[in-house]
Amino acid sequence: MNKFTVITDALLWDYVDGFLDEADDAHVKIVLEQSPELRQKLALIVAEKSAWACSPLESTPPAFADSVMAAWAGAQWNARATQTAQDPVMRLIPIALGALLLLCLILIPFGAFNADPLLYIPNPEWALIWVQKLAQSPVLYFAVLLLVVFLTLRIFDQMLRSSRLVYGKR
């Protein structure tokens, strides 16, 4: 610090707290001897510091740390969820599911009008013809295919989400 440095409140606080080195401390003492305004500021700072030192410390409630940690964990979860939403793999899963759903919905009517049944069940002797027709229906075949594709993608989605929670972003 040179001799022409302005003495600020922050520098006076450092002087009172004893954070200045010997040269700066000596310079502040010299300036304080010459300036009654700075001595008055120094007296106010010392009075404020002693008032803070005399104030009673309140203890925090027992559940305060738990609520702070819960809020922090919620913020971390929210930040990770926004990162996951921006991940291209996570965006690709609903797009692929939507495309497969649309494809199955387009193919079901074409398969329903097909004359050849996809599944052949011999005609039973008993009178459950509606079960036979349902089993031979292409609509059932494509609906089961759609269900298998949907469940497979859902399981894949859950595996990706859980691996990101355990191992972080990859």
N, CA and C of each residue as an Amber inpcrd file, in Angstrom:
protein
   510
   0.8570000  -1.1720000   0.0000000   0.0000000   0.0000000   0.0000000
   0.8980000   1.2280000   0.0000000   0.5650000   2.1970000  -0.8380000
   1.3820000   3.4090000  -0.8390000   0.7690000   4.4570000   0.0860000
   1.4590000   5.5470000   0.2630000   1.0410000   6.5690000   1.2170000
  -0.1990000   7.3190000   0.7710000  -0.5440000   7.2490000  -0.4970000
  -1.6530000   8.0240000  -1.0220000  -2.9340000   7.1960000  -1.1620000
  -2.9610000   5.9920000  -0.5970000  -4.1400000   5.1370000  -0.6910000
  -5.2450000   5.6870000   0.1940000  -6.4620000   5.6520000  -0.3110000
  -7.6160000   6.1160000   0.4600000  -7.9790000   5.0330000   1.4680000
  -8.2420000   5.4440000   2.6850000  -8.6200000   4.5040000   3.7360000
 -10.1360000   4.2940000   3.6390000 -10.5400000   3.1040000   3.2950000
 -11.9620000   2.7840000   3.1480000 -12.4690000   2.0850000   4.4030000
 -13.7980000   1.9020000   4.4580000 -14.3820000   1.1830000   5.5910000
 -13.8960000  -0.2570000   5.6290000 -13.7480000  -0.8690000   4.4590000
 -13.2690000  -2.2510000   4.4230000 -11.8550000  -2.3380000   4.9900000
 -11.0180000  -1.3600000   4.6720000  -9.6570000  -1.3500000   5.1950000
  -9.6670000  -1.1240000   6.7100000 -10.5840000  -0.2850000   7.2010000
 -10.6970000  -0.0820000   8.6410000 -11.1760000  -1.3600000   9.3450000
 -12.1190000  -2.0690000   8.7240000 -12.5660000  -3.3420000   9.3020000
 -11.4040000  -4.3370000   9.3680000 -10.6080000  -4.3770000   8.3130000
  -9.4440000  -5.2690000   8.3320000  -8.4440000  -4.8410000   9.4100000
  -8.3230000  -3.5450000   9.6160000  -7.4220000  -3.0330000  10.6540000
  -7.9080000  -3.4690000  12.0410000  -9.2270000  -3.3310000  12.2910000
  -9.7980000  -3.7210000  13.5790000  -9.6840000  -5.2310000  13.7850000
  -9.8940000  -6.0010000  12.7220000  -9.8310000  -7.4630000  12.8350000
  -8.4010000  -7.9840000  12.8730000  -7.4330000  -7.1380000  12.5430000
  -6.0360000  -7.5460000  12.5860000  -5.5930000  -8.3260000  11.3610000
  -6.2090000  -8.0600000  10.2130000  -5.8760000  -8.7790000   8.9870000
  -4.7850000  -8.0970000   8.1580000  -4.3500000  -6.8990000   8.5390000
  -3.3570000  -6.1670000   7.7450000  -1.9420000  -6.6070000   8.1280000
  -1.0520000  -6.5140000   7.1500000   0.3540000  -6.8110000   7.4750000
   0.9590000  -5.6070000   8.2040000   2.1950000  -5.7320000   8.6330000
   2.8090000  -4.7020000   9.4810000   2.9210000  -3.3560000   8.7810000
   3.2970000  -3.3460000   7.5080000   3.4650000  -2.0840000   6.7790000
   2.1260000  -1.3690000   6.6160000   1.0920000  -2.1180000   6.2350000
  -0.2270000  -1.5060000   6.0610000  -0.8010000  -1.0600000   7.4010000
  -0.5660000  -1.8650000   8.4350000  -1.0450000  -1.5050000   9.7680000
  -0.4070000  -0.1920000  10.2340000   0.8990000  -0.0480000  10.0080000
   1.6020000   1.1850000  10.3960000   1.0900000   2.3750000   9.5990000
   0.8220000   2.1740000   8.2910000   0.3080000   3.2620000   7.4630000
  -1.0700000   3.7060000   7.9430000  -1.9450000   2.7530000   8.3010000
  -3.2820000   3.1090000   8.7830000  -3.1700000   3.8610000  10.1110000
  -2.2680000   3.4650000  10.9890000  -2.0850000   4.1690000  12.2610000
  -1.6630000   5.6160000  12.0300000  -0.7700000   5.8310000  11.0730000
  -0.3010000   7.1950000  10.7740000  -1.4560000   8.0400000  10.2490000
  -2.2580000   7.4590000   9.3410000  -3.3860000   8.2070000   8.7690000
  -4.4360000   8.4810000   9.8420000  -4.6500000   7.5250000  10.7440000
  -5.6360000   7.7220000  11.8170000  -5.1990000   8.8450000  12.7620000
  -3.8980000   8.9850000  13.0160000  -3.4080000  10.0680000  13.8790000
  -3.6630000  11.4240000  13.2530000  -3.6940000  11.4880000  11.9310000
  -3.8520000  12.7620000  11.2340000  -5.3140000  13.1090000  10.9440000
  -6.2260000  12.1350000  10.9650000  -7.6050000  12.3890000  10.5430000
  -8.5890000  12.0860000  11.6680000  -9.2650000  13.1190000  12.2000000
 -10.2630000  12.8800000  13.2450000 -11.5200000  12.1810000  12.6770000
 -11.8200000  12.3880000  11.4150000 -12.9940000  11.7220000  10.8040000
 -12.7860000  10.2080000  10.7550000 -11.5710000   9.7960000  10.3690000
 -11.3020000   8.3600000  10.3180000 -11.2820000   7.7460000  11.7170000
 -10.8070000   8.5290000  12.7280000 -10.8430000   8.0130000  14.0980000
 -12.2900000   7.8190000  14.5620000 -13.1680000   8.7270000  14.1450000
 -14.5850000   8.5900000  14.4990000 -15.1900000   7.3550000  13.8100000
 -14.8410000   7.1360000  12.5210000 -15.3060000   5.9320000  11.8090000
 -14.7810000   4.6720000  12.4840000 -13.5090000   4.7350000  12.9180000
 -12.9060000   3.5870000  13.5940000 -13.6170000   3.2980000  14.9130000
 -13.9900000   4.3560000  15.6400000 -14.7140000   4.1650000  16.9090000
 -16.0810000   3.5190000  16.6400000 -16.7630000   3.9350000  15.5740000
 -18.0570000   3.3310000  15.2280000 -17.8950000   1.8530000  14.8500000
 -16.8420000   1.5500000  14.1150000 -16.5970000   0.1540000  13.7100000
 -16.2910000  -0.7050000  14.9300000 -15.4870000  -0.1890000  15.8490000
 -15.1590000  -0.9410000  17.0690000 -16.4220000  -1.1520000  17.9040000
 -17.2830000  -0.1160000  17.9880000 -18.5280000  -0.2530000  18.7480000
 -19.4470000  -1.2900000  18.0980000 -19.5330000  -1.2760000  16.7730000
 -20.3780000  -2.2580000  16.0810000 -19.8400000  -3.6760000  16.2680000
 -18.5400000  -3.8090000  16.2020000 -17.9380000  -5.1390000  16.3840000
 -18.1820000  -5.6460000  17.7960000 -18.0620000  -4.7770000  18.8000000
 -18.3090000  -5.2190000  20.1740000 -19.7920000  -5.5210000  20.3840000
 -20.6850000  -4.7930000  19.7030000 -22.1150000  -5.0860000  19.8150000
 -22.4200000  -6.4630000  19.2270000 -21.7910000  -6.7840000  18.1090000
 -21.9890000  -8.1190000  17.5100000 -21.3910000  -9.2070000  18.3940000
 -20.2770000  -8.8900000  19.0490000 -19.6350000  -9.8910000  19.9030000
 -20.4670000 -10.1730000  21.1500000 -21.2400000  -9.1790000  21.6110000
 -22.0480000  -9.3500000  22.8110000 -23.4230000  -9.9420000  22.5260000
 -23.8120000 -10.0050000  21.2720000 -25.1540000 -10.5160000  20.9520000
 -25.2090000 -12.0200000  21.1970000 -26.3450000 -12.4830000  21.7440000
 -26.4430000 -13.9270000  22.0290000 -26.6040000 -14.7210000  20.7230000
 -25.9970000 -15.8670000  20.7010000 -26.1160000 -16.7390000  19.5380000
 -27.3290000 -17.6370000  19.7310000 -28.1890000 -17.6710000  18.7210000
 -29.3640000 -18.5250000  18.7980000 -29.0320000 -19.8680000  18.1650000
 -29.5180000 -20.8990000  18.7820000 -29.2950000 -22.2220000  18.2000000
 -30.3870000 -22.4920000  17.1710000 -30.0410000 -23.2650000  16.2020000
 -31.0110000 -23.5980000  15.1590000 -31.9080000 -24.7270000  15.6310000
 -33.1200000 -24.7880000  15.1010000 -34.0060000 -25.9020000  15.4710000
 -33.3860000 -27.2300000  15.0370000 -33.7390000 -28.3200000  15.7080000
 -33.1140000 -29.6060000  15.3870000 -33.3590000 -30.0600000  13.9480000
 -34.5070000 -29.7350000  13.3880000 -34.8280000 -30.2120000  12.0370000
 -34.3310000 -29.2550000  10.9500000 -33.6480000 -28.1850000  11.3340000
 -33.2160000 -27.2050000  10.3440000 -32.2210000 -27.7930000   9.3440000
 -31.2420000 -28.5250000   9.8470000 -30.2370000 -29.1170000   8.9540000
 -30.8930000 -30.1120000   8.0020000 -31.8710000 -30.8700000   8.5080000
 -32.5590000 -31.8300000   7.6380000 -33.3360000 -31.1190000   6.5390000
 -33.9930000 -30.0050000   6.8830000 -34.7640000 -29.2880000   5.8660000
 -33.8450000 -28.6210000   4.8490000 -32.6940000 -28.1340000   5.2920000
 -31.7300000 -27.5550000   4.3490000 -31.2050000 -28.6300000   3.4020000
 -30.8640000 -29.7900000   3.9480000 -30.3620000 -30.8810000   3.1000000
 -31.4400000 -31.3790000   2.1450000 -32.6880000 -31.4140000   2.5930000
 -33.7750000 -31.8390000   1.7110000 -33.9660000 -30.8390000   0.5810000
 -33.8760000 -29.5450000   0.8990000 -33.9980000 -28.5290000  -0.1490000
 -32.8320000 -28.6240000  -1.1250000 -31.6350000 -28.8740000  -0.6130000
 -30.4720000 -29.0200000  -1.4920000 -30.6240000 -30.2370000  -2.3900000
 -31.0730000 -31.3470000  -1.8190000 -31.2610000 -32.5620000  -2.6140000
 -32.3290000 -32.3440000  -3.6820000 -33.3810000 -31.6060000  -3.3380000
 -34.4100000 -31.2950000  -4.3300000 -33.8600000 -30.4420000  -5.4580000
 -33.0110000 -29.4850000  -5.1170000 -32.4010000 -28.6500000  -6.1530000
 -31.4690000 -29.4740000  -7.0320000 -30.7240000 -30.3970000  -6.4240000
 -29.8400000 -31.2570000  -7.2130000 -30.6570000 -32.1610000  -8.1340000
 -31.7570000 -32.7070000  -7.6290000 -32.6120000 -33.5780000  -8.4360000
 -33.1970000 -32.7930000  -9.6070000 -33.6250000 -31.5560000  -9.3150000
 -34.2100000 -30.7250000 -10.3670000 -33.1710000 -30.3980000 -11.4280000
 -31.9420000 -30.0980000 -11.0030000 -30.8860000 -29.7970000 -11.9640000
 -30.5650000 -31.0170000 -12.8130000 -30.5390000 -32.1820000 -12.1960000
 -30.2440000 -33.4140000 -12.9370000 -31.3920000 -33.7510000 -13.8970000
 -32.6290000 -33.4590000 -13.4850000 -33.7800000 -33.7350000 -14.3520000
 -33.7480000 -32.8490000 -15.5900000 -33.3130000 -31.5910000 -15.4480000
 -33.2270000 -30.7340000 -16.6270000 -32.0890000 -31.1870000 -17.5360000
 -31.0060000 -31.7140000 -16.9510000 -29.9290000 -32.2550000 -17.7850000
 -30.4070000 -33.4820000 -18.5280000 -31.2050000 -34.3260000 -17.8660000
 -31.7200000 -35.5330000 -18.4990000 -32.6660000 -35.1700000 -19.6250000
 -33.4590000 -34.1050000 -19.4320000 -34.4020000 -33.7010000 -20.4700000
 -33.6760000 -33.1840000 -21.7140000 -32.4730000 -32.6970000 -21.5640000
 -31.7230000 -32.1940000 -22.7010000 -30.8700000 -33.2660000 -23.3550000
 -30.8460000 -34.4620000 -22.8020000 -30.0400000 -35.5530000 -23.3360000
 -30.6780000 -36.0860000 -24.6160000 -29.9150000 -36.2470000 -25.7120000
 -30.5090000 -36.7020000 -26.9690000 -31.0780000 -38.1170000 -26.9030000
 -30.4920000 -38.9780000 -26.0830000 -31.0190000 -40.3370000 -25.9710000
 -32.4050000 -40.3110000 -25.3350000 -32.5780000 -39.4640000 -24.3210000
 -33.8730000 -39.3660000 -23.6710000 -34.9150000 -38.7360000 -24.5980000
 -34.5060000 -37.9050000 -25.5070000 -35.4400000 -37.3490000 -26.4930000
 -35.7660000 -38.3600000 -27.5800000 -34.8390000 -39.2530000 -27.8680000
 -35.0420000 -40.2320000 -28.9310000 -36.0450000 -41.3150000 -28.5310000
 -36.1200000 -41.6440000 -27.2530000 -37.0170000 -42.7130000 -26.7980000
 -38.4820000 -42.3830000 -27.0890000 -39.0170000 -41.2140000 -26.7010000
 -40.4240000 -40.9490000 -27.0400000 -40.6620000 -40.8240000 -28.5440000
 -39.6680000 -40.3450000 -29.2750000 -39.8250000 -40.2460000 -30.7270000
 -39.9320000 -41.6400000 -31.3380000 -39.0750000 -42.5620000 -30.8960000
 -39.1290000 -43.9270000 -31.4130000 -40.4300000 -44.6080000 -31.0090000
 -40.8580000 -44.3930000 -29.7770000 -42.1170000 -44.9780000 -29.3270000
 -43.2860000 -44.4310000 -30.1330000 -43.2980000 -43.1360000 -30.3760000
 -44.3710000 -42.5320000 -31.1750000 -44.3780000 -43.0530000 -32.6020000
 -43.1880000 -43.2280000 -33.1880000 -43.1130000 -43.7460000 -34.5570000
 -43.6270000 -45.1830000 -34.6280000 -43.2460000 -46.0140000 -33.6580000
 -43.7340000 -47.3940000 -33.6480000 -45.2300000 -47.4640000 -33.3910000
 -45.7300000 -46.6080000 -32.5240000 -47.1630000 -46.5630000 -32.2680000
 -47.9190000 -46.1550000 -33.5220000 -47.4280000 -45.1500000 -34.2050000
 -48.0550000 -44.7080000 -35.4430000 -47.9940000 -45.7990000 -36.5110000
 -46.8730000 -46.4780000 -36.6090000 -46.7450000 -47.5690000 -37.5760000
 -47.7370000 -48.6830000 -37.2840000 -47.8660000 -49.0610000 -36.0190000
 -48.8200000 -50.1180000 -35.6680000 -50.2510000 -49.6780000 -35.9210000
 -50.5650000 -48.4200000 -35.6180000 -51.9210000 -47.9430000 -35.8690000
 -52.2370000 -47.8930000 -37.3660000 -51.2380000 -47.6630000 -38.1840000
 -51.4450000 -47.6680000 -39.6390000 -51.5790000 -49.0980000 -40.1430000
 -50.7930000 -50.0340000 -39.5930000 -50.8150000 -51.4150000 -40.0820000
 -52.0030000 -52.2220000 -39.5830000 -52.6110000 -51.8790000 -38.4670000
 -53.7380000 -52.6510000 -37.9340000 -54.9040000 -52.7170000 -38.9280000
 -55.3570000 -51.5960000 -39.4980000 -56.4850000 -51.7290000 -40.4500000
 -56.1200000 -52.5520000 -41.6910000 -54.8970000 -52.4370000 -42.1730000
 -54.5070000 -53.2340000 -43.3350000 -54.4810000 -54.7220000 -43.0030000
 -54.0510000 -55.0480000 -41.7980000 -54.0160000 -56.4430000 -41.3890000
 -55.3950000 -56.9900000 -41.0890000 -56.3210000 -56.1250000 -40.6570000
 -57.6660000 -56.5930000 -40.3230000 -58.4260000 -57.0510000 -41.5570000
 -58.1290000 -56.4880000 -42.7070000 -58.8370000 -56.8540000 -43.9270000
 -58.1520000 -57.9770000 -44.6880000 -57.0820000 -58.4720000 -44.1440000
 -56.3800000 -59.5770000 -44.7800000 -57.2120000 -60.8440000 -44.6350000
 -57.3820000 -61.5880000 -45.7140000 -58.2340000 -62.7800000 -45.6930000
 -57.5380000 -63.9500000 -45.0030000 -56.2320000 -64.0310000 -45.0750000
 -55.5100000 -65.1470000 -44.4700000 -55.2430000 -64.8340000 -43.0010000
 -55.6820000 -65.7240000 -42.1150000 -55.4060000 -65.4730000 -40.6980000
 -53.9200000 -65.6850000 -40.4060000 -53.3940000 -64.8970000 -39.4780000
 -51.9900000 -65.0130000 -39.1050000 -51.7520000 -66.1970000 -38.1730000
 -52.7420000 -66.5030000 -37.3630000 -52.6460000 -67.6440000 -36.4630000
 -53.7220000 -68.6510000 -36.8620000 -53.3680000 -69.9040000 -36.9300000
 -54.3540000 -70.9260000 -37.2910000 -54.6350000 -71.8050000 -36.0920000
 -55.9000000 -71.8300000 -35.7090000 -56.3480000 -72.7120000 -34.6290000
 -57.4080000 -73.6260000 -35.2350000 -57.2570000 -74.9320000 -35.1090000
 -58.2700000 -75.8250000 -35.6740000 -59.6330000 -75.6100000 -35.0270000
 -60.6520000 -75.8400000 -35.7810000 -62.0150000 -75.6200000 -35.3000000
 -62.3490000 -76.6080000 -34.1930000 -62.6000000 -76.1280000 -32.9730000
 -62.9040000 -77.0570000 -31.8850000 -64.3410000 -77.5740000 -31.9870000
 -64.5790000 -78.6420000 -31.2980000 -65.8990000 -79.2500000 -31.3020000
 -66.8760000 -78.4370000 -30.4570000 -66.3780000 -77.7420000 -29.4560000
 -67.2630000 -76.9890000 -28.5660000 -67.5570000 -75.6030000 -29.1340000
 -68.4630000 -74.9010000 -28.5610000 -69.0430000 -73.7090000 -29.1690000
 -68.3820000 -72.4090000 -28.7180000 -67.0760000 -72.3380000 -28.6560000
 -66.3800000 -71.0910000 -28.3350000 -65.7820000 -70.5060000 -29.6080000
 -66.6460000 -70.2320000 -30.5570000 -66.1930000 -69.7390000 -31.8480000
 -65.6250000 -68.3230000 -31.7200000 -66.1300000 -67.5070000 -30.7950000
 -65.6530000 -66.1370000 -30.6560000 -64.1930000 -66.1010000 -30.1890000
 -63.7800000 -67.0990000 -29.3900000 -62.3840000 -67.1770000 -28.9530000
 -61.4960000 -67.5080000 -30.1480000 -61.9800000 -68.4070000 -30.9970000
 -61.2140000 -68.7750000 -32.1860000 -61.0640000 -67.5810000 -33.1240000
 -62.1430000 -66.8470000 -33.3250000 -62.0730000 -65.6860000 -34.2160000
 -61.1610000 -64.5980000 -33.6290000 -61.2080000 -64.4360000 -32.3140000
 -60.3400000 -63.4470000 -31.6760000 -58.8770000 -63.8530000 -31.8080000
 -58.5890000 -65.1470000 -31.6280000 -57.2090000 -65.6160000 -31.7210000
 -56.6820000 -65.5180000 -33.1420000 -57.5440000 -65.6330000 -34.1400000
 -57.1220000 -65.5640000 -35.5330000 -57.1040000 -64.1310000 -36.0640000
 -57.5340000 -63.1780000 -35.2710000 -57.6690000 -61.8000000 -35.7300000
 -56.2980000 -61.1260000 -35.8630000 -56.0590000 -60.4850000 -37.0090000
 -54.8200000 -59.7070000 -37.1570000 -54.7710000 -58.5040000 -36.2160000
 -55.9290000 -58.0140000 -35.8120000 -55.9610000 -56.8850000 -34.8820000
 -55.3050000 -57.2940000 -33.5610000 -55.6180000 -58.4780000 -33.0690000
 -55.0020000 -58.9730000 -31.8450000 -53.4930000 -59.1490000 -32.0350000
 -53.1090000 -59.6590000 -33.1840000 -51.6880000 -59.8770000 -33.4540000
 -50.9240000 -58.5500000 -33.3960000 -51.4360000 -57.5340000 -34.0700000
 -50.7390000 -56.2450000 -34.0690000 -50.8420000 -55.5480000 -32.7130000
 -51.9480000 -55.7620000 -32.0090000 -52.0710000 -55.1610000 -30.6780000
 -51.0570000 -55.7740000 -29.7090000 -50.8680000 -57.0850000 -29.7870000
 -49.8670000 -57.7340000 -28.9400000 -48.4680000 -57.2700000 -29.3340000
 -48.2140000 -57.1430000 -30.6180000 -46.9240000 -56.6340000 -31.0830000
 -46.6810000 -55.2170000 -30.5670000 -47.7040000 -54.3760000 -30.6370000
 -47.5910000 -53.0130000 -30.1240000 -47.3150000 -53.0130000 -28.6230000
 -47.9880000 -53.8780000 -27.8930000 -47.7840000 -53.9590000 -26.4520000
 -46.3640000 -54.4120000 -26.1110000 -45.8440000 -55.3790000 -26.8310000
 -44.4850000 -55.8590000 -26.5860000 -43.4660000 -54.7550000 -26.8860000
 -43.6720000 -54.0460000 -27.9950000 -42.7470000 -52.9510000 -28.3420000
 -42.8160000 -51.8550000 -27.2790000 -44.0130000 -51.5010000 -26.8610000
 -44.1690000 -50.4540000 -25.8490000 -43.4950000 -50.8590000 -24.5400000
 -43.7220000 -52.0790000 -24.0790000 -43.1150000 -52.5250000 -22.8260000
 -41.5930000 -52.6120000 -22.9260000 -41.0910000 -53.0250000 -24.0730000
 -39.6440000 -53.0810000 -24.2640000 -39.0270000 -51.6880000 -24.1820000
 -39.6430000 -50.7240000 -24.8580000 -39.1260000 -49.3560000 -24.7940000
 -39.2580000 -48.7730000 -23.3910000 -40.3160000 -49.1120000 -22.6930000
 -40.4980000 -48.6020000 -21.3420000 -39.4230000 -49.1600000 -20.4020000
 -39.1160000 -50.4330000 -20.5290000 -38.0650000 -51.0440000 -19.7080000
 -36.7100000 -50.4190000 -20.0480000 -36.4410000 -50.1890000 -21.3260000
 -35.1970000 -49.5500000 -21.7450000 -35.0960000 -48.1340000 -21.1810000
 -36.2050000 -47.4120000 -21.1950000 -36.2340000 -46.0640000 -20.6500000
 -35.9290000 -46.0790000 -19.1510000 -36.5300000 -46.9980000 -18.4140000
 -36.2760000 -47.0790000 -16.9780000 -34.8280000 -47.4740000 -16.6880000
 -34.2640000 -48.3520000 -17.5050000 -32.8620000 -48.7250000 -17.3120000
 -31.9470000 -47.5330000 -17.5210000 -32.2200000 -46.7220000 -18.5440000
 -31.4010000 -45.5300000 -18.7830000 -31.5200000 -44.5330000 -17.6490000
 -32.7390000 -44.3100000 -17.1870000 -32.9380000 -43.3520000 -16.0970000
 -32.2390000 -43.8210000 -14.8190000 -32.3540000 -45.0860000 -14.4850000
 -31.7230000 -45.5620000 -13.2540000 -30.1990000 -45.5620000 -13.3790000
 -29.6660000 -45.8500000 -14.5580000 -28.2070000 -45.8050000 -14.6990000
 -27.6970000 -44.3710000 -14.6040000 -28.4750000 -43.4130000 -15.0570000
 -28.0650000 -42.0070000 -14.9320000 -28.1190000 -41.5530000 -13.4880000
 -29.0640000 -42.0670000 -12.7010000 -29.1220000 -41.6990000 -11.2850000
 -27.9670000 -42.3200000 -10.5100000 -27.6000000 -43.5380000 -10.8520000
 -26.5410000 -44.2260000 -10.1200000 -25.1670000 -43.7430000 -10.5470000
 -24.9370000 -43.6810000 -11.8540000 -23.5970000 -43.3770000 -12.3600000
 -23.4250000 -41.9460000 -12.8080000 -24.4460000 -41.1450000 -12.7770000
 -24.3490000 -39.7790000 -13.2530000 -24.4660000 -39.7260000 -14.7560000
 -24.2520000 -38.5320000 -15.3140000 -24.3960000 -38.3560000 -16.7570000
 -23.2540000 -39.0170000 -17.4940000 -23.5900000 -39.7960000 -18.5090000
 -22.5710000 -40.4450000 -19.3360000 -22.6260000 -39.8950000 -20.7310000
